[in-house]
Amino acid sequence: QGSFATQGEAFISHIPRMAATSKKCFVFVFPAAAGHVNPSLAVARALVNLGHEVHYLCCEQFRQAIEGTGAMLHADIDVLTSLHGGRGKSLPEVITALRKEHGLEQDSFVEAFFKLGCIQNELKIPDLLGFFQKLQASAVVYCASNSSEASWAAKILDLPSVALLSLPGPGSLPGTLEQFFSSPEQLANVRSWEPGHATADRLNAKYGLQVCHFGQPLGGLGWLANSYATLVTTLEELQDPMSDELSAFYKSKEINFCCLGPLLDQCGSIRAAGHKTIAEPEAVPSLAKGLTPDDVVQRVHDAQRLGRKVVYVSMGTEITGDNPENGWEGRKVNADKQACGLTGRELCRAAWGAAFRAFGVQSADEGPLLVMSLGPQSDALGPLAVPENALCLPIIPQVDVLQAGVDIFLTHGGQNSFMESLAAGTPVLVCPGLGDQFLNADKAVQVGVGLKVDRPEPAIGEEAAAAREYEAEICGKLQEVMRNQGFKAKAAYFKQKFQAAGGVPQAVSLILKAAVTGSNEASIGGA
């Protein structure tokens, strides 16, 4: 199955002897976002296998995936009581409550979320300090883009920390953030919000920090200066370029980036998957005739052995979830604060319907094998008729399926999915929904590994026609990617490049070195 499927389990003897001389306690702090958690799991497993202790602060929904590595999960709602107490269990509930507390009910969810960043950290940091001290943490590993509170708390306690950036490099952040704002005025409103600046001032006065409220330049993550290194899940040649301003910002703060390629876990590992922040009582039905995820992987192996094409489809965890603006029933909010565009449900069903149109047949043993990951919604497919050659499950073991052999991957283009496809040498059709997915869609075309279909932006009232056109374009481009062998050849080139990347072994080595030395490295490269 190739070296990437086992990079987390085959290198332990190569870790420098000094790194494993004493048992250490590592605390991983990650948000309730599968795409940010999954790259960390193989690293946690490797640390546990070396005899170290790993604790996660994350959401309850990911317990099985996290504790499957040998780590221990501490649910965020149980630790961050100053934030969650009286406000709710999920991030949407907390943000809704904070909007009311701070008079932001008229703001969109996204605008309020960014305005409230420092206020959330002010509530989180005291609880984090106690949490780190109780565990007697040796070092902290945290999500570079979404868990700044962990960096600041580690700084206060003089604990070494390492950040993990699961995006296409630091240069991707400005474009990713711009996707969330409907207008320059909305961004300006976030930057100028006085209570955010006042909160940053309080944090700095209390703890001696240099916190900024949504600081300049856009996409500049100043808190990374607190950390030994920032690990990036891409190759240097696939990073999005940085502007001169952003490059100068990171250079001035001596922030170090290390490109490792994808951090893939061992075969059969449980991954964090799409979920609802507020779980519903009914179970999500399987539409694959009782097949387990392992059965699906075996079906892919069988198809490849028989020379049968395999098409894998996944629209990711965000637009299949329940985020109020980007999820299943969410619509973007325009500059006039009107909900507009297609919902996640409309986008997904158009993509799934296109795959059925392009490759569906009424025989289980004929045509390409279609493997489809649906996400957590109870009636995900709705009125779509499922062809006999399709296997549709709420959750698919994506890395294992890709490594087993896929001829085309219809993907939303999240960073993990894009990297995992290249690591397996799989051509892609990217249908981006939000954030860095648009950048990866462009990159797939630029480097020659596939095509893209842009997210429709219809006028209010024209959504149904836009969905039909979107489905038709996806159908045509799926067939084009399948026909064009040039995409396969280019994807195979990147598969070879990834086999020489540092991956999990280098990530673990850097984290252990940070725990031993406890200081920033002058130059590890990557940026």
LUMLUM-186279 format. One record per residue (C-alpha): chain; z, x, y. Coordinates in nm, 3 decimals. Each point is the difference from the previous one (the first is absolute). Layout:
BEGIN
['A', [Z, X, Y]]
...
END
This chain:
BEGIN
['A', [0.000, 0.000, 0.000]]
['A', [-0.017, 0.298, 0.234]]
['A', [0.258, 0.214, 0.172]]
['A', [0.089, -0.247, 0.274]]
['A', [0.146, -0.257, -0.235]]
['A', [0.263, 0.250, -0.113]]
['A', [0.052, 0.226, 0.299]]
['A', [0.357, -0.127, 0.036]]
['A', [0.106, 0.100, -0.350]]
['A', [-0.176, 0.325, -0.090]]
['A', [0.117, 0.247, 0.259]]
['A', [0.378, 0.023, -0.026]]
['A', [-0.004, 0.351, -0.144]]
['A', [-0.199, 0.118, 0.302]]
['A', [0.260, -0.099, 0.262]]
['A', [0.166, 0.311, 0.140]]
['A', [0.319, 0.077, -0.190]]
['A', [0.210, 0.010, 0.317]]
['A', [-0.086, -0.363, 0.074]]
['A', [0.181, -0.135, -0.307]]
['A', [0.307, 0.223, 0.001]]
['A', [0.237, -0.282, 0.101]]
['A', [-0.011, -0.377, -0.021]]
['A', [-0.084, -0.160, 0.332]]
['A', [0.004, -0.355, 0.133]]
['A', [-0.319, -0.123, 0.166]]
['A', [-0.012, -0.325, 0.196]]
['A', [-0.339, -0.168, 0.038]]
['A', [-0.034, -0.252, 0.285]]
['A', [-0.308, -0.224, -0.010]]
['A', [-0.109, -0.337, 0.138]]
['A', [-0.084, -0.315, -0.196]]
['A', [-0.364, 0.106, -0.026]]
['A', [-0.147, 0.092, -0.338]]
['A', [-0.260, 0.233, 0.149]]
['A', [0.273, 0.212, 0.157]]
['A', [0.234, -0.002, -0.300]]
['A', [-0.244, 0.074, -0.284]]
['A', [-0.088, 0.360, 0.097]]
['A', [0.370, 0.085, -0.004]]
['A', [0.067, -0.123, -0.354]]
['A', [-0.157, 0.293, -0.186]]
['A', [0.193, 0.240, 0.223]]
['A', [0.327, -0.180, -0.071]]
['A', [-0.071, 0.005, -0.374]]
['A', [-0.067, 0.374, 0.009]]
['A', [0.323, 0.069, 0.188]]
['A', [0.198, -0.207, -0.251]]
['A', [-0.167, 0.184, -0.287]]
['A', [0.113, 0.327, 0.156]]
['A', [0.360, -0.123, -0.018]]
['A', [0.045, -0.117, 0.358]]
['A', [0.138, -0.330, 0.125]]
['A', [-0.230, -0.235, 0.193]]
['A', [0.107, -0.308, 0.193]]
['A', [-0.236, -0.242, 0.175]]
['A', [0.070, -0.222, 0.296]]
['A', [-0.269, -0.265, -0.030]]
['A', [-0.055, -0.370, -0.073]]
['A', [0.123, -0.180, -0.310]]
['A', [-0.354, -0.102, -0.100]]
['A', [-0.082, 0.360, -0.098]]
['A', [0.306, 0.056, -0.218]]
['A', [-0.187, 0.018, -0.331]]
['A', [-0.254, 0.254, 0.126]]
['A', [0.264, 0.215, 0.172]]
['A', [0.258, 0.000, -0.279]]
['A', [-0.279, 0.063, -0.251]]
['A', [-0.015, 0.354, 0.142]]
['A', [0.366, 0.061, -0.078]]
['A', [0.103, -0.047, 0.362]]
['A', [0.256, -0.253, 0.121]]
['A', [-0.091, -0.275, 0.246]]
['A', [0.232, -0.110, 0.278]]
['A', [-0.139, -0.322, 0.148]]
['A', [-0.058, 0.020, 0.372]]
['A', [0.174, -0.333, 0.061]]
['A', [0.318, 0.140, -0.159]]
['A', [0.001, 0.326, 0.199]]
['A', [-0.148, -0.094, 0.338]]
['A', [0.245, -0.280, 0.064]]
['A', [0.001, 0.045, 0.378]]
['A', [-0.371, -0.088, 0.001]]
['A', [-0.016, -0.264, -0.273]]
['A', [0.339, -0.166, 0.044]]
['A', [-0.054, -0.353, 0.128]]
['A', [-0.373, 0.062, 0.052]]
['A', [-0.150, -0.028, -0.347]]
['A', [-0.103, 0.201, -0.303]]
['A', [-0.363, 0.078, 0.081]]
['A', [-0.162, 0.186, 0.289]]
['A', [-0.179, -0.313, 0.128]]
['A', [0.332, -0.185, 0.006]]
['A', [0.172, 0.287, 0.182]]
['A', [-0.277, 0.033, 0.259]]
['A', [0.000, -0.377, 0.057]]
['A', [0.374, 0.009, 0.066]]
['A', [-0.025, 0.303, 0.229]]
['A', [-0.283, -0.165, 0.195]]
['A', [0.235, -0.289, 0.078]]
['A', [0.284, 0.234, 0.092]]
['A', [-0.219, 0.192, 0.245]]
['A', [-0.213, -0.280, 0.143]]
['A', [-0.322, 0.100, -0.176]]
['A', [-0.088, -0.334, -0.162]]
['A', [-0.327, -0.017, 0.192]]
['A', [-0.112, 0.343, -0.117]]
['A', [-0.207, 0.039, -0.316]]
['A', [0.181, 0.130, -0.307]]
['A', [-0.175, 0.338, 0.032]]
['A', [0.076, 0.041, 0.371]]
['A', [0.365, -0.093, -0.056]]
['A', [0.027, 0.236, -0.299]]
['A', [-0.105, 0.302, 0.206]]
['A', [0.211, -0.099, 0.300]]
['A', [0.305, -0.025, -0.225]]
['A', [-0.045, 0.340, -0.167]]
['A', [0.285, 0.181, 0.176]]
['A', [0.225, -0.305, -0.021]]
['A', [-0.050, -0.007, -0.377]]
['A', [0.084, 0.371, -0.017]]
['A', [0.314, -0.049, 0.208]]
['A', [0.118, -0.249, -0.260]]
['A', [-0.110, 0.207, -0.301]]
['A', [0.122, 0.350, 0.090]]
['A', [0.379, -0.057, -0.023]]
['A', [-0.038, -0.154, -0.345]]
['A', [-0.233, 0.280, -0.109]]
['A', [0.248, 0.265, 0.112]]
['A', [0.269, -0.152, -0.217]]
['A', [-0.244, -0.040, -0.290]]
['A', [-0.111, 0.366, 0.008]]
['A', [0.359, 0.120, 0.028]]
['A', [0.121, -0.220, -0.287]]
['A', [-0.270, 0.138, -0.229]]
['A', [0.058, 0.357, 0.121]]
['A', [-0.374, 0.034, 0.046]]
['A', [-0.156, 0.345, -0.030]]
['A', [-0.325, -0.103, 0.168]]
['A', [-0.189, -0.310, 0.112]]
['A', [-0.358, -0.100, -0.084]]
['A', [-0.143, -0.280, 0.213]]
['A', [-0.311, -0.191, 0.100]]
['A', [-0.146, 0.190, 0.293]]
['A', [-0.150, -0.300, 0.176]]
['A', [0.246, -0.281, -0.073]]
['A', [0.346, 0.151, -0.053]]
['A', [0.078, 0.200, 0.313]]
['A', [0.365, -0.109, -0.024]]
['A', [0.038, 0.228, -0.305]]
['A', [-0.127, 0.300, 0.195]]
['A', [0.242, -0.063, 0.286]]
['A', [0.298, -0.060, -0.230]]
['A', [-0.075, 0.322, -0.191]]
['A', [-0.026, 0.185, 0.331]]
['A', [0.339, -0.130, 0.112]]
['A', [0.162, 0.118, -0.325]]
['A', [-0.194, 0.329, -0.003]]
['A', [-0.159, -0.092, -0.333]]
['A', [-0.340, 0.144, -0.094]]
['A', [-0.273, -0.260, -0.024]]
['A', [-0.361, -0.026, -0.116]]
['A', [-0.240, -0.272, 0.116]]
['A', [-0.274, -0.159, -0.211]]
['A', [-0.308, -0.128, 0.185]]
['A', [-0.210, -0.231, -0.218]]
['A', [-0.281, -0.026, 0.255]]
['A', [-0.324, 0.196, 0.050]]
['A', [0.182, 0.270, 0.198]]
['A', [0.176, -0.011, 0.338]]
['A', [-0.331, -0.048, 0.176]]
['A', [-0.030, -0.346, -0.152]]
['A', [0.304, -0.140, 0.178]]
['A', [-0.150, -0.082, 0.341]]
['A', [-0.283, -0.199, -0.156]]
['A', [0.234, -0.164, -0.249]]
['A', [0.236, -0.114, 0.277]]
['A', [-0.281, -0.123, 0.222]]
['A', [-0.104, -0.237, -0.279]]
['A', [0.330, -0.185, 0.039]]
['A', [-0.042, -0.076, 0.370]]
['A', [-0.235, -0.267, 0.129]]
['A', [-0.042, 0.157, 0.345]]
['A', [0.096, 0.304, 0.211]]
['A', [0.231, -0.231, 0.194]]
['A', [0.197, -0.081, -0.314]]
['A', [0.045, 0.371, -0.071]]
['A', [0.105, 0.058, 0.361]]
['A', [0.257, -0.281, -0.030]]
['A', [0.154, 0.171, -0.302]]
['A', [0.016, 0.337, 0.171]]
['A', [0.156, -0.135, 0.320]]
['A', [0.264, -0.224, -0.161]]
['A', [0.317, 0.106, 0.176]]
['A', [0.257, -0.100, -0.268]]
['A', [-0.177, 0.237, -0.240]]
['A', [0.030, 0.290, 0.245]]
['A', [0.364, -0.088, 0.067]]
['A', [0.073, 0.004, -0.374]]
['A', [-0.164, 0.341, -0.038]]
['A', [0.218, 0.127, 0.285]]
['A', [0.315, -0.129, -0.173]]
['A', [-0.095, 0.167, -0.329]]
['A', [-0.068, 0.329, 0.176]]
['A', [0.326, -0.010, 0.194]]
['A', [0.206, -0.090, -0.307]]
['A', [-0.152, 0.240, -0.253]]
['A', [-0.168, 0.272, 0.208]]
['A', [-0.350, -0.094, -0.120]]
['A', [-0.345, -0.018, 0.159]]
['A', [-0.098, -0.353, -0.098]]
['A', [-0.287, -0.161, 0.190]]
['A', [-0.092, -0.367, 0.023]]
['A', [-0.359, -0.013, -0.128]]
['A', [-0.067, 0.336, 0.161]]
['A', [-0.315, 0.180, 0.105]]
['A', [-0.249, 0.090, -0.129]]
['A', [-0.094, -0.303, -0.209]]
['A', [0.065, 0.087, -0.364]]
['A', [0.226, 0.293, 0.079]]
['A', [0.291, -0.004, -0.246]]
['A', [0.246, 0.218, 0.185]]
['A', [0.277, -0.043, -0.257]]
['A', [-0.199, 0.210, -0.247]]
['A', [0.123, 0.303, 0.196]]
['A', [0.338, -0.056, -0.168]]
['A', [-0.147, 0.065, -0.344]]
['A', [-0.081, 0.307, -0.206]]
['A', [-0.353, -0.125, -0.063]]
['A', [-0.213, -0.313, -0.010]]
['A', [-0.186, -0.046, -0.328]]
['A', [-0.338, -0.172, 0.037]]
['A', [-0.172, -0.179, -0.288]]
['A', [-0.354, 0.117, 0.070]]
['A', [-0.211, 0.315, 0.010]]
['A', [-0.049, 0.193, 0.322]]
['A', [-0.373, -0.072, -0.002]]
['A', [0.069, -0.375, -0.030]]
['A', [0.252, -0.018, 0.283]]
['A', [-0.092, -0.201, 0.307]]
['A', [-0.046, 0.240, 0.292]]
['A', [0.270, 0.021, 0.264]]
['A', [-0.070, -0.032, 0.369]]
['A', [0.074, 0.306, 0.213]]
['A', [0.295, -0.187, 0.150]]
['A', [0.152, -0.088, -0.337]]
['A', [-0.063, 0.348, -0.140]]
['A', [0.172, 0.157, 0.302]]
['A', [0.292, -0.242, -0.042]]
['A', [0.064, 0.102, -0.362]]
['A', [-0.053, 0.368, 0.075]]
['A', [0.252, -0.012, 0.286]]
['A', [0.261, -0.146, -0.234]]
['A', [-0.084, 0.244, -0.284]]
['A', [-0.055, -0.291, -0.238]]
['A', [-0.140, 0.114, -0.334]]
['A', [-0.238, -0.195, -0.220]]
['A', [-0.086, 0.086, -0.360]]
['A', [-0.296, -0.174, -0.165]]
['A', [0.067, -0.048, -0.372]]
['A', [-0.252, -0.260, -0.114]]
['A', [0.121, -0.312, -0.181]]
['A', [0.344, 0.001, -0.163]]
['A', [-0.070, -0.170, -0.331]]
['A', [0.261, -0.095, -0.256]]
['A', [-0.018, 0.038, -0.378]]
['A', [-0.203, -0.242, -0.211]]
['A', [0.169, -0.333, -0.068]]
['A', [0.235, 0.026, 0.299]]
['A', [0.104, -0.317, 0.179]]
['A', [-0.115, -0.010, 0.362]]
['A', [0.130, -0.192, 0.297]]
['A', [-0.230, -0.300, 0.032]]
['A', [-0.088, -0.278, 0.238]]
['A', [0.284, -0.244, 0.051]]
['A', [0.124, -0.283, 0.212]]
['A', [0.280, 0.093, 0.236]]
['A', [0.156, -0.337, -0.083]]
['A', [-0.047, -0.055, -0.373]]
['A', [-0.105, -0.341, -0.126]]
['A', [0.166, -0.147, -0.309]]
['A', [-0.319, -0.048, -0.198]]
['A', [-0.153, 0.290, -0.188]]
['A', [-0.350, 0.116, 0.083]]
['A', [-0.219, -0.102, -0.294]]
['A', [-0.212, 0.251, -0.184]]
['A', [-0.366, -0.095, -0.024]]
['A', [-0.086, 0.259, -0.265]]
['A', [0.070, -0.195, -0.318]]
['A', [0.342, 0.154, -0.057]]
['A', [-0.109, 0.361, 0.046]]
['A', [0.255, 0.258, 0.110]]
['A', [-0.087, 0.278, 0.247]]
['A', [-0.016, 0.245, -0.293]]
['A', [-0.249, -0.229, -0.171]]
['A', [-0.218, 0.010, 0.310]]
['A', [-0.003, 0.380, 0.003]]
['A', [-0.100, -0.004, -0.366]]
['A', [-0.281, -0.246, 0.076]]
['A', [-0.130, 0.243, 0.262]]
['A', [0.009, 0.287, -0.251]]
['A', [-0.183, -0.218, -0.252]]
['A', [-0.267, -0.096, 0.255]]
['A', [-0.063, 0.363, 0.091]]
['A', [-0.023, 0.098, -0.366]]
['A', [-0.267, -0.267, -0.052]]
['A', [-0.194, 0.106, 0.309]]
['A', [0.090, -0.319, 0.186]]
['A', [0.037, 0.008, 0.379]]
['A', [0.344, -0.068, 0.150]]
['A', [0.060, -0.153, 0.343]]
['A', [0.351, 0.005, 0.145]]
['A', [0.100, -0.221, 0.294]]
['A', [0.320, 0.016, 0.207]]
['A', [0.051, -0.112, 0.359]]
['A', [0.336, 0.173, 0.028]]
['A', [0.355, -0.113, 0.062]]
['A', [-0.003, -0.091, 0.370]]
['A', [-0.251, -0.283, 0.032]]
['A', [0.112, -0.146, -0.334]]
['A', [0.362, -0.005, 0.121]]
['A', [0.175, -0.225, 0.251]]
['A', [-0.005, 0.199, 0.323]]
['A', [-0.025, -0.266, 0.275]]
['A', [-0.304, 0.158, 0.168]]
['A', [-0.165, 0.218, -0.265]]
['A', [0.093, -0.176, -0.323]]
['A', [-0.135, -0.276, -0.223]]
['A', [0.022, -0.277, 0.261]]
['A', [0.012, 0.231, 0.303]]
['A', [-0.260, 0.021, 0.273]]
['A', [-0.032, 0.257, 0.274]]
['A', [0.130, -0.095, 0.344]]
['A', [-0.246, 0.057, 0.283]]
['A', [0.065, 0.095, 0.362]]
['A', [0.048, -0.368, 0.085]]
['A', [0.269, -0.020, -0.272]]
['A', [-0.219, -0.223, -0.217]]
['A', [-0.016, 0.038, -0.378]]
['A', [-0.356, 0.094, -0.089]]
['A', [-0.221, 0.154, -0.269]]
['A', [0.025, -0.031, -0.378]]
['A', [0.326, -0.020, -0.192]]
['A', [0.083, 0.240, -0.280]]
['A', [-0.069, -0.286, -0.239]]
['A', [-0.350, -0.053, 0.140]]
['A', [-0.077, 0.372, -0.009]]
['A', [0.121, 0.042, -0.358]]
['A', [-0.174, -0.304, -0.140]]
['A', [-0.326, 0.105, 0.165]]
['A', [0.028, 0.348, -0.156]]
['A', [0.098, -0.134, -0.342]]
['A', [-0.276, -0.260, 0.013]]
['A', [-0.251, 0.272, 0.089]]
['A', [0.100, 0.205, -0.304]]
['A', [-0.038, -0.307, -0.222]]
['A', [-0.345, -0.070, 0.149]]
['A', [-0.115, 0.360, -0.033]]
['A', [0.116, 0.071, -0.355]]
['A', [0.144, -0.312, -0.163]]
['A', [-0.145, -0.130, -0.327]]
['A', [0.108, -0.275, -0.240]]
['A', [0.073, 0.232, -0.289]]
['A', [0.310, 0.214, -0.037]]
['A', [-0.196, 0.276, -0.171]]
['A', [-0.304, 0.019, 0.226]]
['A', [-0.064, 0.131, 0.348]]
['A', [0.241, 0.234, 0.176]]
['A', [0.371, -0.031, -0.069]]
['A', [0.159, -0.141, 0.318]]
['A', [0.363, 0.096, 0.057]]
['A', [0.167, -0.173, 0.291]]
['A', [0.344, 0.045, 0.159]]
['A', [0.098, -0.324, 0.177]]
['A', [0.342, 0.064, 0.152]]
['A', [0.306, -0.227, 0.009]]
['A', [-0.140, -0.336, 0.114]]
['A', [0.054, -0.284, -0.247]]
['A', [-0.351, -0.148, 0.034]]
['A', [-0.185, 0.309, 0.111]]
['A', [-0.349, -0.091, -0.121]]
['A', [0.014, -0.360, 0.117]]
['A', [-0.335, -0.173, -0.066]]
['A', [-0.179, 0.313, -0.125]]
['A', [-0.139, -0.024, -0.353]]
['A', [0.086, 0.308, -0.204]]
['A', [-0.284, 0.134, -0.218]]
['A', [0.067, 0.086, -0.363]]
['A', [-0.044, 0.375, 0.055]]
['A', [0.282, 0.017, 0.259]]
['A', [0.365, 0.099, -0.056]]
['A', [0.214, -0.125, 0.289]]
['A', [0.369, 0.093, 0.025]]
['A', [0.253, -0.004, 0.285]]
['A', [0.063, 0.372, -0.053]]
['A', [-0.230, 0.267, -0.146]]
['A', [0.110, 0.359, -0.082]]
['A', [-0.252, 0.135, 0.248]]
['A', [0.025, 0.374, -0.058]]
['A', [-0.020, -0.044, -0.376]]
['A', [-0.302, -0.230, 0.027]]
['A', [-0.181, 0.239, 0.233]]
['A', [0.074, 0.296, -0.224]]
['A', [-0.121, -0.196, -0.303]]
['A', [-0.341, -0.029, 0.165]]
['A', [-0.131, -0.234, 0.272]]
['A', [-0.360, -0.011, 0.124]]
['A', [0.072, -0.167, 0.334]]
['A', [0.323, -0.085, 0.180]]
['A', [-0.004, -0.287, 0.250]]
['A', [0.300, 0.095, 0.213]]
['A', [0.170, -0.082, 0.328]]
['A', [-0.003, 0.373, 0.072]]
['A', [0.371, 0.071, 0.031]]
['A', [0.078, 0.371, -0.004]]
['A', [0.141, 0.002, -0.353]]
['A', [-0.285, -0.202, -0.147]]
['A', [-0.262, 0.213, 0.174]]
['A', [0.156, 0.326, -0.117]]
['A', [0.054, -0.133, -0.353]]
['A', [-0.365, -0.103, -0.024]]
['A', [-0.116, 0.346, 0.104]]
['A', [0.247, 0.168, -0.236]]
['A', [-0.165, -0.196, -0.282]]
['A', [-0.354, 0.061, 0.128]]
['A', [-0.061, -0.372, 0.061]]
['A', [-0.250, -0.133, 0.258]]
['A', [0.132, -0.267, 0.235]]
['A', [-0.092, -0.303, 0.203]]
['A', [0.264, -0.024, 0.273]]
['A', [0.087, -0.336, 0.158]]
['A', [0.274, 0.094, 0.249]]
['A', [0.261, -0.244, 0.123]]
['A', [0.223, 0.191, 0.242]]
['A', [0.135, 0.333, 0.119]]
['A', [-0.129, 0.321, -0.155]]
['A', [-0.225, -0.197, -0.234]]
['A', [-0.271, -0.016, 0.268]]
['A', [0.007, 0.379, 0.036]]
['A', [-0.026, 0.049, -0.375]]
['A', [-0.291, -0.245, -0.016]]
['A', [-0.187, 0.209, 0.255]]
['A', [0.093, 0.317, -0.186]]
['A', [-0.128, -0.132, -0.333]]
['A', [-0.342, -0.045, 0.160]]
['A', [0.012, 0.331, 0.188]]
['A', [0.082, 0.211, -0.306]]
['A', [-0.242, -0.189, -0.223]]
['A', [0.231, -0.154, -0.261]]
['A', [-0.092, -0.362, 0.068]]
['A', [-0.064, -0.276, 0.251]]
['A', [0.210, -0.231, 0.216]]
['A', [0.001, -0.361, 0.116]]
['A', [0.177, -0.051, 0.331]]
['A', [0.262, -0.270, 0.043]]
['A', [-0.155, -0.304, 0.171]]
['A', [0.118, -0.087, 0.350]]
['A', [-0.126, -0.357, 0.043]]
['A', [0.050, -0.218, 0.304]]
['A', [0.251, -0.281, -0.040]]
['A', [-0.168, -0.277, -0.197]]
['A', [-0.251, 0.227, -0.175]]
['A', [0.227, 0.133, -0.275]]
['A', [-0.166, -0.179, -0.293]]
['A', [-0.348, 0.130, 0.084]]
['A', [0.140, 0.352, 0.048]]
['A', [0.167, -0.012, -0.341]]
['A', [-0.328, -0.100, -0.167]]
['A', [-0.190, 0.283, 0.171]]
['A', [0.277, 0.244, -0.091]]
['A', [-0.019, -0.098, -0.367]]
['A', [-0.379, 0.035, -0.004]]
['A', [0.013, 0.347, 0.156]]
['A', [0.264, 0.118, -0.247]]
['A', [-0.206, -0.132, -0.292]]
['A', [-0.309, 0.189, 0.112]]
['A', [0.179, 0.326, 0.069]]
['A', [0.185, -0.009, -0.331]]
['A', [-0.334, -0.004, -0.175]]
['A', [-0.130, 0.278, 0.226]]
['A', [0.294, 0.230, -0.076]]
['A', [-0.043, -0.067, -0.371]]
['A', [-0.369, 0.098, 0.016]]
['A', [0.037, 0.314, 0.213]]
['A', [0.105, 0.298, -0.215]]
['A', [0.039, 0.215, 0.311]]
['A', [0.334, -0.163, 0.070]]
['A', [0.122, 0.091, -0.348]]
['A', [-0.106, 0.363, 0.043]]
['A', [0.181, 0.032, 0.332]]
['A', [0.315, -0.162, -0.137]]
['A', [-0.009, 0.249, -0.289]]
['A', [-0.009, 0.283, 0.255]]
['A', [0.323, -0.121, 0.158]]
['A', [0.160, -0.043, -0.340]]
['A', [-0.050, 0.373, -0.055]]
['A', [0.141, 0.080, 0.346]]
['A', [0.313, -0.206, -0.069]]
['A', [0.064, 0.184, -0.324]]
['A', [0.060, 0.314, 0.207]]
['A', [0.234, -0.175, 0.249]]
['A', [0.375, 0.055, 0.001]]
['A', [0.098, -0.354, -0.101]]
['A', [0.343, -0.077, -0.143]]
['A', [0.088, 0.362, -0.092]]
['A', [-0.039, 0.122, 0.357]]
['A', [0.181, -0.304, 0.139]]
['A', [0.300, 0.064, -0.225]]
['A', [-0.002, 0.371, 0.076]]
['A', [0.007, -0.063, 0.376]]
['A', [0.276, -0.260, -0.027]]
['A', [0.214, 0.234, -0.209]]
['A', [-0.063, 0.284, 0.239]]
['A', [0.103, -0.221, 0.292]]
['A', [0.325, -0.083, -0.178]]
['A', [0.070, 0.369, -0.060]]
['A', [-0.098, 0.141, 0.339]]
['A', [0.084, -0.301, 0.217]]
['A', [-0.232, 0.100, 0.283]]
['A', [-0.356, -0.059, 0.118]]
['A', [-0.272, 0.221, -0.140]]
['A', [-0.200, 0.184, 0.265]]
['A', [-0.338, -0.066, -0.156]]
['A', [-0.097, -0.178, -0.317]]
['A', [-0.345, -0.104, 0.116]]
['A', [-0.193, -0.323, -0.007]]
['A', [-0.008, -0.097, 0.368]]
END
